[in-house]
Amino acid sequence: MKTTCINIIIIICLLIISCGQEKERSINTNLQDGNEFKNDSKISIDSYNNVTVENLIVLCKVWGFLKYYHPDIANGKIDWDNELFRIMPRIINSTSKKERNKHLLSWVKKYDNIAKTENAFYPNADSIKLYPGIAWIEDQNTLGKVSKVLIKIKNAKRDDNKWNYFTTDSPQSAVPKFKNENPYPNLSLPDVGYRLLALFRYWNIIEYYYPYKYLIHAEWNKILFEFIPLFIEANDNLSYKLSILKLITRINDTHARLYDPIIEDYKGKRIAPIEIGFVEGRAIVMSGFYKPYYKTDYPFRLGDQILKINNEPIESIVERKLQIIPASNYPAKLRLIARELFRTNNDKLIIDYERNGKLYIDTINTFSLQKSNIPYRFRQNKPYYQVLKNNVSYIYPASMIGGVIPDSINTNGIIIDLRCYPCMDNKGYWEFNQLYPASIEFAKFTTGNATHPGLFTYLPTTKVGNYNPHYFKGKKVILVNEITISHSEFMAMKYRCAPNSIVMGSTTAGADGGIIKVDLPGGISTYITGAGVYYPDGTETQQIGIRPDIEVLPTIRGIREGRDELLEKAIEYLIKSNPS
């Protein structure tokens, strides 16, 4: 029974448990329409206005609704990308709502031959986190007679054993996977039709299968009015990919990212390999990546404040980069921005900086990013387990040199440093049953729904630990900061529920729940968080992160002195708790 429970928890953590009952199915390639739209959507937009944009907004929503709600479309019987290209010219050229709805009605009526219908049956309200946001299909003022057809399709009986655009990995899983979305990798520069397909595809994936849609700061419907013009006008590769990057930034998710050669070249092929961090709201030199690169020409010291780069103030750089740095909260954004401050396509950078009240200007060399060996801050060469001064146990789950956690710890306290990303090769940190006296609830998940796209329901609460009268009864301190992300945050939740445990540090990255890949035209891949993660009482973790019980922030003085102030505070806390 113990082994079974552990396996269930592991499976949930890896986000491969859900309420669907479907194996992945592939697109039936026999249904592809030959070469009709191969590399060319046959769509052009020479000019547009607000009516055009409004028409495209309605098309995006209707197309996405049919994609996930119509049984035959959802299971891949129709090439739905091609259908978008067929209807889009008529919608673009419509000069009024009446004309637009006439074309939409003619189009959607081709798909109203629903064989079976049923009233929506939702689970118990207590198990529902998020209802589908599809009330708009009843808006006859906007849709006219199209509304009636959409309502009929909403009530269609959807066979949860036949899914295509929404797929799963196993009969036990309903975590959304979008493996059957064509990435059109041969399109070096997607035309306007394919660019709008990218926007429509991403918008509807977020609309129906993103567990944290309700946390998006901007109203998701209004995003279309802003981004349709951007995608229409993005007529070069960089503009197109920057438009995608700006779009994914809007969901406020540290898991959301876009790795693309053109974007990486735009950010800079070269770098001054110096670690910068934001401390007390300022860009501060943190440590010495520089030793292999600079000899006598390195001007900085720990704790120096960077003021300008190539005459641009740091505040201006931050404001500019905030638009293209996807992250769940501001501290996480600053961490990612700090990594990119010294990226450039120039051989040298002019740096204005301050030290002890004095201003300096120096020019530093940059180096090829590909050849720069920049340390991985999420995993370091620290021992996995060690006993610090004052007989305090220190555990670093991301250790690159390994080690063993003793079966029975008998020290003045335990510090678990989650300012990292744990390495699964390090055995013992995952279960760590000696922390718990019994089985304890610590988290619960939400998952999407195949038969009712947009519905998210809670899975059973996840537990950790077993009955253990000999558990470690001393104090435990869990260290966190903006580096603590995803798996690290999940572990912080897990350790926090142990008796005599506190979380110490600062705001974490606020992105838990595994990642899902989303393919877009042009061979572009981006990612989103795949499942909702909450405390047992439903308290949020996304964007908020793991809130510390005791906040400890680094100081510029501490950086200058080369101190780990958070670790010092943790040791001090444990020693005060064990004065003997």
C-alpha positions in Angstrom: 0.0 0.0 0.0 2.9 2.4 0.9 4.5 1.8 -2.5 1.3 2.3 -4.3 0.6 5.6 -2.6 4.2 6.8 -3.4 3.8 5.9 -7.0 0.5 7.8 -7.2 2.1 10.9 -5.8 5.0 10.7 -8.2 2.7 10.3 -11.1 0.6 13.3 -10.1 3.7 15.4 -9.6 4.8 14.6 -13.1 1.4 15.6 -14.2 0.4 12.4 -16.0 -2.7 11.7 -14.1 -6.0 13.2 -15.0 -9.7 12.4 -15.5 -9.7 11.6 -19.2 -9.8 8.1 -20.7 -8.0 8.7 -24.0 -4.9 7.5 -25.8 -3.2 9.8 -28.2 -4.5 9.7 -31.8 -2.8 11.1 -34.8 -4.3 13.2 -37.6 -5.6 11.0 -40.4 -3.3 12.2 -43.2 -5.7 10.9 -45.8 -7.9 13.8 -44.8 -5.3 16.4 -45.6 -6.3 18.4 -48.6 -3.3 17.8 -50.8 -1.2 20.8 -51.6 -4.0 23.4 -51.7 -2.5 25.5 -48.9 1.0 24.1 -48.8 3.3 27.0 -47.8 0.6 29.5 -48.9 -2.7 30.3 -47.2 -3.7 32.3 -50.3 -4.7 35.1 -47.9 -3.6 38.7 -48.2 -4.6 41.8 -46.3 -3.6 45.1 -48.0 -5.5 47.3 -45.6 -7.7 46.8 -42.5 -9.7 48.8 -40.0 -11.6 48.1 -36.8 -14.3 46.3 -38.6 -11.8 43.9 -40.0 -10.3 43.3 -36.6 -13.7 42.8 -35.0 -14.6 40.3 -37.8 -11.3 38.4 -37.2 -11.9 38.3 -33.4 -15.3 36.7 -34.0 -13.8 34.2 -36.5 -11.1 33.3 -34.0 -13.6 32.5 -31.3 -16.0 30.6 -33.5 -13.2 28.6 -35.2 -11.7 27.7 -31.9 -15.0 26.7 -30.3 -15.8 24.4 -33.3 -12.3 22.9 -33.1 -12.7 21.7 -29.6 -16.5 21.3 -29.2 -17.5 19.7 -32.5 -17.1 15.9 -32.3 -15.9 15.3 -35.9 -13.6 18.3 -35.9 -12.1 17.6 -32.5 -11.2 14.0 -33.5 -9.4 15.0 -36.7 -11.9 14.1 -39.5 -11.5 17.6 -40.9 -8.3 19.6 -41.6 -9.4 22.6 -39.5 -6.4 24.8 -40.4 -7.4 24.5 -44.0 -11.0 25.3 -43.2 -9.8 28.5 -41.5 -8.0 29.5 -44.7 -11.2 28.9 -46.8 -13.5 31.0 -44.6 -11.0 33.8 -43.7 -11.1 35.8 -47.0 -14.9 36.2 -46.8 -14.7 37.3 -43.2 -11.8 39.7 -43.9 -13.7 41.3 -46.8 -17.0 41.6 -44.9 -17.9 45.3 -44.4 -20.6 44.8 -41.8 -21.7 42.5 -39.0 -24.6 41.4 -41.1 -22.4 40.3 -44.0 -19.9 38.6 -41.7 -22.6 36.6 -39.9 -24.1 35.6 -43.2 -20.8 34.0 -44.2 -20.3 32.5 -40.8 -23.7 31.0 -40.8 -23.2 29.4 -44.2 -19.9 28.0 -43.0 -21.0 26.6 -39.6 -24.2 25.1 -40.9 -22.0 22.6 -42.8 -21.2 21.2 -39.4 -24.6 21.2 -37.6 -25.4 17.6 -38.5 -25.0 16.5 -34.9 -26.1 13.0 -34.5 -26.3 12.9 -30.7 -26.9 15.7 -28.2 -27.0 15.9 -24.5 -27.3 18.5 -21.8 -24.0 19.6 -20.2 -23.4 17.5 -17.2 -20.8 18.9 -14.9 -19.3 17.2 -11.8 -20.2 18.3 -8.3 -19.7 22.0 -7.9 -17.2 21.5 -5.1 -14.8 19.8 -7.5 -14.9 22.5 -10.1 -12.3 25.2 -10.2 -13.1 26.8 -13.5 -16.1 26.7 -15.8 -15.9 27.0 -19.6 -16.1 30.6 -20.7 -18.5 30.1 -23.6 -21.4 32.3 -22.6 -20.5 34.4 -25.7 -22.0 31.8 -28.0 -25.5 32.9 -26.8 -24.9 36.5 -27.8 -27.3 36.9 -30.7 -26.6 40.6 -31.0 -23.0 39.7 -32.1 -23.6 36.4 -33.8 -27.1 36.5 -35.1 -28.4 33.1 -36.2 -24.9 31.6 -35.8 -25.6 31.5 -32.1 -28.3 28.9 -32.5 -25.9 26.6 -34.4 -23.1 27.0 -31.9 -25.5 26.2 -29.0 -26.5 23.0 -30.8 -22.9 22.0 -31.2 -22.2 22.8 -27.5 -24.8 20.2 -26.6 -23.3 17.6 -29.0 -22.3 14.3 -27.4 -18.6 14.2 -27.5 -16.9 10.7 -27.3 -14.0 11.1 -24.9 -12.4 8.1 -26.6 -11.9 10.0 -29.9 -9.8 13.1 -29.5 -7.2 14.7 -31.8 -6.3 18.3 -31.1 -6.7 17.5 -27.4 -4.7 14.3 -26.8 -3.4 12.4 -23.8 -0.5 10.0 -23.2 -2.3 7.1 -21.6 -5.8 5.9 -20.5 -5.1 7.3 -17.1 -4.2 10.8 -18.3 -6.1 13.8 -19.5 -3.3 16.4 -19.1 -3.5 18.3 -22.4 -1.0 17.5 -25.1 -1.1 19.2 -28.4 1.0 16.8 -30.4 -1.2 16.9 -33.5 -0.9 20.6 -34.2 1.0 21.0 -37.5 4.1 23.3 -36.9 4.6 23.9 -40.6 8.4 23.8 -40.2 9.1 24.5 -43.8 7.5 28.0 -43.6 10.6 30.2 -43.2 8.3 33.2 -43.1 4.6 32.4 -42.6 2.3 34.6 -44.7 -0.5 36.6 -43.0 -2.9 33.7 -43.1 -0.5 31.4 -41.3 0.5 34.2 -38.9 -3.2 34.6 -37.9 -3.5 30.8 -37.6 -0.6 31.0 -35.0 -2.5 33.7 -33.1 -5.8 31.8 -33.3 -4.3 28.5 -32.3 -2.5 29.9 -29.3 -5.4 32.0 -28.1 -7.8 29.1 -28.2 -5.4 26.7 -26.4 -5.1 29.2 -23.6 -8.9 29.8 -23.7 -9.8 26.1 -23.3 -6.8 24.3 -21.8 -4.8 26.7 -19.7 -5.5 26.1 -16.0 -4.6 29.6 -15.0 -6.5 31.6 -17.6 -8.4 33.4 -14.9 -5.1 34.9 -13.5 -4.1 36.6 -16.8 -3.9 40.3 -15.9 -5.4 41.5 -19.2 -8.8 40.3 -20.2 -8.0 37.5 -22.6 -10.8 38.5 -25.1 -9.2 42.0 -25.3 -5.9 40.5 -26.2 -7.2 39.7 -29.7 -8.0 43.3 -30.5 -4.4 44.3 -29.7 -2.6 41.4 -31.3 -4.5 40.9 -34.5 -3.0 44.1 -36.0 0.5 43.0 -34.7 0.3 39.7 -36.5 -1.1 41.2 -39.7 1.8 43.7 -39.8 4.5 41.3 -38.8 5.8 40.8 -42.3 9.3 39.8 -41.5 10.6 36.9 -39.4 11.8 38.9 -36.5 8.5 40.9 -36.2 6.5 37.7 -36.4 8.5 36.0 -33.7 8.6 39.0 -31.5 4.8 39.2 -31.8 4.6 35.6 -30.5 7.0 36.4 -27.7 4.9 39.4 -26.7 1.8 37.3 -26.8 3.1 34.5 -24.6 4.5 37.1 -22.2 0.9 38.2 -21.5 -0.1 35.0 -19.8 2.3 35.8 -16.9 3.8 32.3 -16.7 7.4 31.6 -16.0 7.0 28.3 -17.8 6.1 30.1 -20.9 9.1 30.5 -23.1 10.2 30.7 -26.7 13.5 29.3 -27.9 14.2 30.4 -31.5 17.4 31.2 -33.3 16.2 34.5 -34.6 15.0 35.6 -31.2 18.3 34.5 -29.6 20.2 36.5 -32.2 18.0 39.5 -31.5 18.8 39.3 -27.8 22.5 39.0 -28.7 25.1 36.5 -29.9 27.7 37.8 -27.4 27.8 38.4 -23.7 29.9 39.8 -21.0 29.8 36.7 -18.7 29.2 38.5 -15.4 26.5 37.6 -13.0 24.0 40.4 -12.3 21.2 40.3 -9.8 18.6 42.8 -8.7 19.2 43.5 -5.0 17.3 46.3 -3.2 15.8 47.2 -6.6 19.2 47.8 -8.2 21.3 45.9 -10.7 24.2 44.6 -8.7 27.4 42.6 -9.6 26.8 39.3 -7.8 29.8 37.0 -8.4 32.8 36.2 -10.5 31.9 34.4 -13.8 34.6 36.6 -15.2 37.8 34.9 -14.1 38.3 32.7 -17.2 37.6 35.7 -19.5 39.1 38.8 -17.9 42.5 39.2 -16.4 43.8 42.7 -15.6 41.0 44.4 -17.6 38.1 43.5 -15.3 36.9 46.7 -13.6 34.1 45.4 -11.3 33.9 44.4 -7.7 31.1 42.5 -5.9 28.3 44.9 -5.0 28.9 47.4 -7.7 25.7 48.9 -9.1 25.3 49.0 -12.8 23.7 52.3 -13.9 23.8 52.3 -17.7 24.8 50.0 -20.5 25.8 51.7 -23.8 24.4 54.9 -22.3 20.9 53.4 -21.8 19.8 53.6 -18.1 19.0 50.2 -16.5 15.5 51.4 -15.7 14.9 51.9 -19.5 16.3 48.5 -20.3 14.1 46.8 -17.7 11.0 48.6 -19.0 11.8 47.6 -22.6 12.5 43.9 -21.7 9.4 43.5 -19.5 7.4 43.3 -22.8 9.2 40.2 -24.0 10.2 38.4 -20.8 7.5 35.8 -19.9 7.3 35.3 -16.1 4.7 34.8 -13.4 5.7 37.8 -11.2 8.0 40.8 -11.1 10.9 39.2 -9.1 10.9 36.3 -11.6 11.0 38.8 -14.5 13.9 40.7 -12.9 15.8 37.4 -12.5 15.4 36.7 -16.2 16.2 40.2 -17.3 19.4 40.2 -15.2 20.6 37.2 -17.2 20.2 39.2 -20.4 21.5 42.6 -19.4 25.0 42.0 -20.8 23.9 40.2 -24.0 24.7 42.1 -27.1 25.8 41.9 -30.7 28.7 44.3 -30.0 32.3 43.4 -29.3 32.4 45.8 -26.3 30.0 47.4 -23.9 30.3 50.7 -22.2 29.2 50.4 -18.6 28.3 53.2 -16.1 28.5 52.0 -12.6 28.6 53.2 -8.9 30.8 52.0 -6.1 30.7 53.5 -2.6 29.1 56.7 -3.9 31.6 57.2 -6.7 30.7 57.0 -10.4 32.8 55.1 -13.0 32.7 54.4 -16.7 34.5 51.5 -18.3 34.5 49.5 -21.5 34.5 45.7 -21.2 34.9 43.0 -23.8 32.2 40.6 -24.8 32.5 37.0 -25.8 30.6 34.5 -28.1 27.6 33.3 -26.2 28.0 29.8 -27.6 31.6 29.5 -26.4 30.9 31.1 -23.0 30.8 28.7 -20.1 28.3 30.4 -17.9 27.6 28.5 -14.7 24.1 27.0 -14.2 22.7 28.7 -11.1 20.0 26.1 -10.7 22.5 23.4 -9.9 25.8 23.8 -8.3 28.8 21.7 -7.1 27.7 21.7 -3.4 27.4 18.5 -1.3 24.0 16.9 -1.3 24.1 16.6 2.5 26.5 18.1 5.0 26.5 19.1 8.7 27.3 22.8 9.2 28.7 24.5 12.2 26.5 24.3 15.3 25.5 20.8 14.3 22.9 21.9 11.6 22.0 19.6 8.7 22.2 21.2 5.3 20.5 19.6 2.3 21.0 20.8 -1.3 18.7 18.7 -3.6 20.3 20.1 -6.8 23.8 18.9 -5.9 25.9 18.0 -8.9 28.4 16.0 -6.8 25.8 13.8 -5.1 25.8 12.3 -1.6 23.4 10.5 0.7 20.8 11.8 3.2 21.2 9.7 6.4 18.3 7.4 7.2 18.0 9.0 10.7 19.1 12.7 11.2 20.0 13.7 14.7 21.2 17.3 14.5 20.0 20.7 15.9 17.8 21.3 12.8 17.6 20.8 9.1 18.0 23.4 6.4 16.7 22.4 2.9 18.0 24.8 0.3 15.5 25.1 -2.6 17.2 28.0 -4.2 17.8 25.5 -7.0 16.1 23.0 -9.3 16.4 19.5 -7.6 18.2 16.7 -9.4 16.1 13.5 -9.5 19.3 11.5 -9.4 19.8 12.5 -5.8 17.9 9.9 -3.9 15.9 10.6 -0.8 14.8 14.3 -1.1 11.5 13.3 -2.9 10.0 11.1 -0.2 12.0 12.2 2.8 9.6 10.3 5.1 11.6 11.0 8.3 10.2 14.5 8.2 6.6 13.4 8.8 4.8 11.7 11.7 1.9 10.5 9.5 0.3 10.9 6.1 -0.3 14.6 5.5 -2.2 16.5 2.8 -0.1 19.1 1.1 -1.4 19.9 -2.4 -4.1 19.3 -5.0 -4.2 19.6 -8.7 -6.7 20.7 -11.4 -7.0 19.2 -14.8 -8.8 20.0 -18.0 -11.7 18.2 -19.4 -12.0 16.5 -22.8 -15.8 16.5 -23.1 -16.3 20.0 -21.8 -13.3 22.1 -23.0 -12.6 24.9 -20.7 -13.8 23.0 -17.6 -11.1 22.4 -14.9 -11.8 20.1 -11.9 -9.9 19.2 -8.8 -8.1 15.8 -8.5 -8.0 14.1 -5.1 -5.8 15.8 -2.6 -2.2 14.7 -2.7 -0.5 13.4 0.5 3.0 12.8 1.7 4.5 10.7 4.6 3.4 7.6 6.5 2.9 6.8 10.1 6.3 7.3 11.8 6.6 7.8 15.5 10.3 8.3 15.1 10.2 11.2 12.7 12.6 14.1 13.0 11.0 16.4 15.6 13.4 19.3 15.3 13.0 22.6 13.5 13.2 22.6 9.7 13.9 25.7 7.5 13.2 25.7 3.8 15.1 28.3 1.8 13.5 29.9 -1.3 13.9 32.8 -3.6 13.2 33.8 -7.2 15.2 30.9 -8.5 12.8 28.5 -6.8 10.6 27.3 -9.6 8.2 24.5 -10.5 9.5 21.3 -9.1 11.3 23.3 -6.4 8.1 25.1 -5.5 6.3 21.8 -5.3 8.9 20.4 -2.9 8.6 23.5 -0.8 4.9 22.8 -0.4 5.7 19.2 0.5 8.3 20.1 3.2 6.3 23.0 4.6 3.6 20.7 5.9 6.0 18.8 8.1 5.8 19.7 11.8 8.1 22.5 13.0 8.8 23.7 9.4 9.0 27.2 8.1 9.8 28.7 4.7 12.4 31.5 4.8 13.5 33.8 2.0 11.7 35.7 -0.7 9.1 35.4 -3.5 9.5 32.3 -5.7 8.9 32.1 -9.5 5.2 31.2 -9.1 5.1 28.6 -11.9 4.1 25.0 -10.8 2.4 22.3 -12.7 4.7 20.9 -15.4 5.0 22.2 -18.9 3.2 21.6 -22.2 4.6 22.2 -25.6 2.6 24.3 -28.1 3.7 24.2 -31.8 3.1 27.2 -34.0 3.5 27.9 -37.8 7.1 28.4 -38.8 8.4 25.5 -36.7 8.1 27.5 -33.5 7.7 25.8 -30.2 6.6 27.5 -27.0 5.4 26.2 -23.6 2.8 26.7 -20.9 2.0 25.4 -17.5 0.0 22.2 -17.8 -2.1 21.7 -14.7 -3.2 23.8 -11.7 -1.4 23.3 -8.4 -2.9 24.5 -5.1 -2.7 24.1 -1.4 -5.3 21.6 0.0 -7.5 24.6 1.0 -7.4 25.9 -2.6 -4.9 28.7 -2.0 -3.1 29.8 -5.2 0.5 29.1 -5.9 0.7 30.3 -9.5 2.1 33.9 -9.9 2.0 34.2 -6.1 4.6 31.6 -5.6 5.5 30.0 -2.2 5.2 32.9 0.3 7.9 32.8 3.0 6.9 32.7 6.7 10.0 34.8 7.4 11.1 37.2 4.6 14.8 37.5 4.2 16.2 39.5 1.3 19.8 39.9 0.3 21.5 43.3 0.8 24.1 45.1 -1.3 26.3 45.1 1.8 26.0 41.4 2.1 26.9 40.9 -1.6 30.0 43.1 -1.2 31.1 41.0 1.8 30.5 37.7 -0.1 28.0 36.5 2.5 24.9 34.2 2.1 22.6 36.2 4.4 19.7 33.9 4.0 21.7 30.8 5.0 23.1 32.8 8.0 19.6 33.7 9.1 18.4 30.1 8.8 21.3 28.9 11.0 20.6 31.7 13.5 16.9 30.7 13.7 17.8 27.1 14.4 20.4 27.9 17.0 18.0 30.1 18.9 15.5 27.3 18.8 18.1 24.9 20.3 20.0 27.1 22.8 21.8 24.1 24.3 
